[in-house]
Amino acid sequence: MNHATSLTEQSVAARLERLPYSRWHISITIILGVAIFFDSFDSLAIAYVLPAISRAWTIPPEKIGPLISVANFGQALGALFFGWLAERIGRVRAAQLTIAIYAVMSFACAFTNSYEQLFWCRFVEGIGLGGEIPVASTYISEILRAERRGGSFLSYQMIFPIGLLGAGVAGAAVVPRFGWQWMFIIGAVPAVLSLGLRYFCPEIAALARLQGPHARGRCDPHRDRAHGLA
């Protein structure tokens, strides 16, 4: 059983290595790059809305720390849970769930009107934020050919600090003019990504189910999707 599984994994890896670098790789990298951009954006957004909500809700200083750290606690739980879940339902489905969770909860944060509501929304949002990074990063590293994996994966990871910078720029420009709620509304943009993720990002496990002449040929994600494998 283990021998058969190993052969299947090796055949899938070999087929991915034969797949030439194309627009398909670029599209996936861009889509998941946008997701990690907003992952970091949403992680830091709370820092730029805290001054406004602290005044509006008269939050005492001792409650600010828990409001910030509760999302980090959720991130730890999300990374553990979705890392486990991705091995069972597929990386794309797991990534889709994580993006949907943090995007929807970011939108929900914009409509909170108390410390307690924002606290729990941030906790659930953190679960999505923490789950997205390991799942998407693993998927990206698996689809890239070995010769391009190092540079391409580094470029993908560099998007995270760009998202942190984007949160700072948006915080300075948006909060004073439009209100703190718009920081969270902007953070909900990736909800659109979760809808189309499975169309652009086929599950790698589907490649192992190809039969007949396709199994000996080069992997074609669009052909695989037409055969119901993605």
C-alpha positions in Angstrom: 0.0 0.0 0.0 2.8 2.4 0.9 4.7 1.4 -2.1 1.8 2.2 -4.4 1.2 5.5 -2.7 4.9 6.3 -3.1 4.7 5.5 -6.8 1.7 7.7 -7.2 3.3 10.6 -5.5 6.4 10.2 -7.6 4.4 10.1 -10.8 2.5 13.3 -9.9 5.8 15.0 -9.0 7.4 13.9 -12.2 4.4 15.2 -14.3 4.6 18.6 -12.6 8.3 18.7 -13.3 7.5 18.1 -17.0 4.9 20.9 -17.1 6.6 24.0 -18.7 6.5 27.3 -16.9 3.5 29.0 -18.4 0.7 31.6 -17.8 -1.0 29.0 -15.7 1.8 29.2 -13.1 1.7 33.0 -13.2 -2.0 33.1 -12.8 -1.9 30.9 -9.7 1.0 32.8 -8.2 -0.9 36.1 -8.7 -4.1 34.8 -7.3 -2.5 33.4 -4.2 -0.2 36.4 -4.0 -3.3 38.6 -3.7 -4.5 36.3 -0.9 -1.3 36.6 1.1 -1.2 40.4 0.5 -4.6 40.7 2.2 -3.6 38.2 4.8 -0.9 40.5 6.0 -3.0 43.5 5.4 -5.8 42.2 7.7 -3.3 41.0 10.3 -2.1 44.6 10.8 -5.3 46.5 10.1 -6.3 46.4 13.8 -3.2 48.6 14.7 -4.5 51.4 12.5 -8.1 51.3 13.7 -7.3 51.0 17.4 -6.8 54.8 18.1 -10.2 55.5 16.6 -12.2 52.8 18.3 -10.4 53.3 21.6 -11.7 56.8 21.7 -15.1 56.0 20.3 -15.7 53.0 22.7 -13.6 54.3 25.6 -11.6 51.1 25.7 -9.3 50.9 28.8 -5.6 50.3 28.1 -5.6 46.9 29.7 -8.0 45.6 27.1 -6.0 46.7 24.0 -3.5 43.9 24.4 -6.0 41.1 24.3 -7.8 42.7 21.3 -4.5 42.6 19.4 -3.3 39.2 20.5 -6.6 37.3 20.1 -6.1 37.2 16.4 -2.6 35.8 16.9 -4.1 33.0 19.0 -6.6 32.3 16.2 -3.8 32.2 13.7 -2.0 29.5 15.6 -5.1 27.4 15.8 -5.9 28.0 12.1 -2.4 27.0 11.0 -2.6 23.7 12.9 -6.2 22.9 11.9 -6.1 23.8 8.2 -2.7 22.2 7.8 -4.3 19.0 9.0 -7.5 19.5 7.0 -5.6 20.3 3.7 -4.2 16.8 3.8 -7.7 15.3 3.8 -9.8 17.6 1.6 -7.1 19.1 -0.7 -5.0 22.2 -0.5 -7.2 24.2 -2.8 -10.4 23.5 -0.9 -8.7 24.3 2.4 -7.2 27.6 1.0 -10.7 28.5 -0.3 -12.1 28.0 3.2 -9.4 30.0 4.9 -9.7 33.0 2.5 -13.5 33.0 2.8 -13.3 32.9 6.6 -10.9 35.8 7.0 -12.5 37.9 4.2 -16.1 37.5 5.6 -14.9 38.1 9.2 -13.0 41.2 8.1 -16.3 42.5 6.6 -18.1 41.6 9.8 -15.6 43.5 11.9 -16.6 46.7 10.0 -20.1 46.4 11.5 -19.2 45.7 15.1 -20.3 48.2 17.7 -18.7 46.9 20.8 -15.4 45.6 22.2 -16.8 42.1 22.7 -18.1 41.8 19.1 -14.8 43.0 17.6 -12.9 40.7 19.9 -14.6 37.5 18.7 -14.7 38.6 15.1 -11.0 39.1 15.2 -10.5 35.7 16.8 -12.4 33.9 14.0 -10.7 36.1 11.4 -7.4 35.0 12.8 -8.2 31.3 12.3 -8.6 32.1 8.6 -5.5 34.2 8.4 -3.4 31.6 10.1 -4.7 28.8 8.0 -4.2 30.5 4.6 -0.4 30.9 4.7 0.8 27.3 5.3 -1.8 25.8 2.9 -1.2 28.3 0.1 2.6 28.2 0.5 2.7 24.4 0.3 0.5 24.5 -2.8 2.7 27.1 -4.5 5.9 25.1 -3.7 4.4 21.9 -5.1 3.3 23.2 -8.4 6.6 25.0 -9.2 9.3 23.2 -11.0 12.5 22.6 -9.1 14.6 24.9 -11.3 12.3 27.9 -10.5 11.1 27.0 -7.1 13.5 29.0 -5.0 13.2 32.3 -6.8 9.5 32.1 -7.4 8.7 31.1 -3.9 10.8 33.9 -2.5 9.0 36.4 -4.7 5.7 35.0 -3.4 6.7 35.3 0.2 7.9 38.9 -0.4 4.3 39.9 -1.0 3.6 39.5 2.8 5.7 42.5 3.9 4.2 44.5 0.9 0.8 43.8 2.5 2.0 45.2 5.8 3.2 48.3 4.0 -0.2 48.5 2.2 -2.0 48.4 5.6 0.1 51.3 6.8 -0.6 53.4 3.7 -4.3 52.6 3.8 -4.5 53.3 7.5 -3.0 56.8 7.0 -5.2 57.6 4.0 -8.5 55.8 4.7 -9.1 56.0 8.5 -9.0 59.8 8.9 -11.2 60.5 5.8 -13.7 57.6 5.7 -13.6 56.0 9.1 -12.0 52.9 10.6 -14.7 50.6 9.2 -13.3 51.0 5.7 -10.1 49.3 6.7 -12.0 46.1 7.4 -14.2 46.5 4.3 -11.0 46.7 2.2 -9.8 43.6 3.9 -12.8 41.7 2.7 -11.8 42.0 -1.0 -10.3 38.4 -1.1 -13.9 37.0 -0.7 -14.0 37.4 -4.5 -10.9 35.2 -4.8 -12.4 32.3 -2.8 -15.2 32.1 -5.4 -12.9 31.4 -8.4 -10.1 29.7 -6.6 -11.0 26.2 -7.6 -11.4 27.2 -11.3 -7.9 28.6 -11.6 -6.1 26.2 -9.1 -6.8 22.5 -9.7 -6.0 20.1 -6.9 -2.7 18.4 -7.3 -4.2 15.1 -6.2 -6.4 15.1 -9.3 -3.3 14.6 -11.5 -2.9 11.1 -10.0 -6.3 10.0 -11.3 -5.6 10.5 -15.0 -6.1 7.3 -17.0 -5.2 6.1 -20.5 -2.9 8.1 -22.8 -3.3 11.3 -20.8 -1.4 9.7 -17.9 1.7 9.3 -20.0 1.5 12.8 -21.4 2.2 16.2 -20.2 0.0 17.7 -17.5 -2.5 20.1 -18.9 -4.6 21.8 -16.1 -7.3 22.9 -18.6 -7.7 19.5 -20.1 -7.7 17.9 -16.6 -10.5 20.3 -15.6 -12.5 19.3 -18.7 -12.2 15.6 -17.6 -13.6 16.5 -14.1 -10.2 16.2 -12.4 -9.9 19.7 -11.1 
